[in-house]
Amino acid sequence: DEVVQGEKYCGIGVLLKECVNDARKTRVAYIQFGSPAHFSGGLAVEDTILDIDGIPCCTLQQAAERIMGAAGTLVRLRIRRCRDGGIQTVTLLRQVAFPSVLYQEKDVVGLGVVVSASKRDPHPRVVEIMPGSSTLLPAIEGVKLHDRVSVVNGKDVRNIDVAKTAKMIKGPRFSRVDMQIERDGVPHSLFLVRGELLSGEWMALAEAYEKEINRVKAAEEAKKPIAVPTVYQVMTALQDDAKASGEDKKGPGGVPSEARKVPSTAAR
């Protein structure tokens, strides 16, 4: 963090590294507990950063410089998720990360959900989501109660011991776990990030972060200029509507279009 021309400049609480096989690509090496990257829930260790605010990053230095900005401003990272290779955009709010020395960080964590099985259903079912669960963070579609789990990290978990499923969900802090679930009979793919359960002051800080980023997004949206359609766009839309209704065969006043054509021998 630094002060530039009276403004507090900061990032999102990550350390970056170059990809081993391609120095032109940058990956997330570390996420600080209590940082915007943590509270967003959408960024994981080993994710690849493709561009920042729409600008491709060719070097580690470029990525680090573009992430930095005035505190309280938005930064958008287009990333490639480390497990499935899917592309998504994560929007974060630049803030100074809160010191986490007083928080007991764990090496192996889960999602803060409880799964159970029954003899009548081969799917493990989500029966509890604990307060402070990482699946409740704002940047992701999280797990919901009664979701039926089919696949965890590419492995079918139907008809296996539920304890094994629970163990598969756990892993290193800020690592990814991918799940395929059924919700109300509809399949969903979830791309989640493991993390400790938040409680007390940490939960309040996460909630404050979500509230503030939503406020900044709304303010940014309100400043966008209203898009006024051009005459060409209006005429094109009218022509499309006319074609759809069959009215394009007639001109103004109901005069057929053919009657309004200029003869080829007319003086020009």
N, C-alpha and C positions, 0 to 999 in steps of 0.2 A: 504494500500500500504506500502511496505517496500523495503529497499535496502539489498540484500544478495550477498556478494562477488562481489560488484561493479555493480551488475545488478539490475535494477528496477523491483521489483516483484509487480504484481497487479492481479486483477481478471476481472470480466465482468460487475460489477455494479449490483449485485443482493444480496438480503438477503434471507436466506433459513430458513426453519422450518421443524420440524418432522411432519409426517402425524399423525393425531389424533388417528387413529385406528391401525397404524403400525409404530412403531418407527424406523423400518429398512428402511423406505422409506422417501425420502426427497422431499419437494415441494418448489416452488418459492413463497416467501412471499411478496417480494417487488422488483421493478425494478427502478433503478435510471434514471431519465431523463438525456439524454446526454451521456449515457453509451453504451458500445458495445451491451449489451442485448437489449437496446432500439433501437439503429441504425440497428441492424440485422433484426428486425421485425418478428423474428421467435419464440420468447419466450414470454410467458404470465404468469401473476400471477396465481397461483394454478396449474401450470403444474408440473408433477412429474418427477424427474430426475431418470432415470433407471441406467445409467452408464455414466462414463466420460472417454473419450479416450479408450473405450472398456473395462474398468474395472468397475464392479458393485460397487455401493456405498451402504454399509450396515448401515452406521451411518451418522448423520448430520456432524460430525467432518471430516469424510473421504471425504465427498462431498466438504466441504469448502476447505480442504487442496488441493484436486486435481484440483479444479477450479483455484487456485492461480498458477502463473507461471511467467516466464520472459515476460516483456512487448514486444509486437510485435510478440508473438507466438500464434499459433492456439490451440484452445481447442474444442473438439467435444462432445456435450451432446446428448445422446439418451434420448428422453423424451416421456412421455405419455401425450397427450393433455388433458386438464382438461374437455372439454365439450364432445367430441365424443369418447375419449379413444383411439384414433389412435396413432400409434407410428411413430415418425420421428426423424431424426438426424439434429441438428442445429450446424453449425460450426461458431465459434466466434473468434475474434481477441482480445487478452488480451490488454487492454489499460487503462490508468487512465481516469476515467469518468470526463467529464467537469462539473464544478459547474453550477447549474441551478437556482441559487437564483434570477437571473434577468429575468427568464422566468415565465410568468403567467400560472402556471399549473391549469388545470380545473378538477373538480371532474367527470363530465360527458362529454364524447367525442364520436366522431364517427369514420368514416373511411376517411373523406374528399372527399366524393362522393355525387353527386346529382342524385336522381332518379325521374323519371317522368312517368306518366301513360297516356294512350290514350284509347278512346272508342273502337278502333279496335283491341287492344291487351290487354289481361287480365294481362300480366306480367308488373310489374314496370321495366322500362328500365334505365340503367345508361346513363345519358346524359352529365355528366361533372365529371372529376376527377381533383380536385384542386391541384395546386402546393404544394408540401410538404405533400401530403397525405401519411398515413401510409401504404397504399396498394402498394406504389411505393418502399418500402424498399426491400433490396436484397434477404432476406431469404425465401420469400414466393411467391407463385403464386397469384398475385393480381387481382383486378377487372380491366376490360378494358371497354373502351367506347362501348356502344350498347349491353353490356351484358343484358340478360333478366333474372330477378330475379324470382325464383320460390319459394324458401323456405329460411327463416331466422330463425336460432336457432330452427329448427324442426317444424316451423309453416308455413303453406302454405300462401303465401302473394298474390296469384293471386286473382283478383277481389275484393280486399279490398282497402280502402282509402290509397293513397300513403303516406299521412302524418303518418299513423300508421306504415307503412313499415319503413319510415325514423326514427321514434321513436324507433322501435325495433332494428335498427342498432346501436343506441347509447347505451352507458353504461359506467362503470367505466374505468378509464385509465388503459391500459395494460391488459384488460380483453379480452377474446376471443369472436368472433362472427363468427358463421359458416353459410355459404350460399351455396345454390344450384342454379346454374345459367345455362342458355343455351347460348352458343356462337357459332354462325354459325350453329345452329341446333344440336350441340353436347353438352350433359350435362356435367357439371363440378362441383366438390365439392371444395369449397374454405374454408380454415381455417385461418382466419384473426385475427389480434390483433389491438384493438382500440388505437388511440393515437392522440395527438394534431397535428394540421397542423404545419409543420416546415417552417420557413421563415428566410430570411437574413442569419446571421452568423450560425444559427442552421442548415439550409439546407446545407450550405457549409461544415459544420463539418460532417454531415451525408454522403454527397457525397465523402468527403475525406476518411471517414472510409471505404466506399464501394470500393473505388479505392485501398486503402492499403491492405484490406483483399484479394482482387483479385490478387494483386501483390505477396503477401506472399503465397497464394495457388499455383500460377504458379511456384514460386521458389521452393516450396516443391515438386511439381510434377516433376520438372526438375531434382531433386536430386535422384529420385527413380531409382534403378537399372533396367536395361532392362531385362525382363524375357526371358531367353534363353530356348527353349524347350529341354527336355531330349531326348535321343535316343529312349526310350520307347514311349514318346509322339509322336515323328515323325513317328515311325513305326505304331503306332496305328492309326494315322491320315491317313497314306497311305493305311492301310488295310481298313479303313472305306470308303475311296474314291474308292478303288477297288471294294468293295462290292456294292457300289452304282452304279457303272458302269458295273457290271457283270464280271470284269476282274479277280476276285478272283479265278475263275475256272482254271486259267492258271498260271504257274510259270514263272521264268525268261526265256526269249527267246521263249515264247509262248508254253512251254512244259506243258501239263496238270499236275495238282497237283497230280493226282492219280499215274502218271508214276514216280513221285519222291519219293513215299512212300518206306520206308525200309521194306522188307519182315519180317514177324514175326519170321522166322527161321534163319535170318542172324546172323552171329557171332557178339558178342558184346565185 
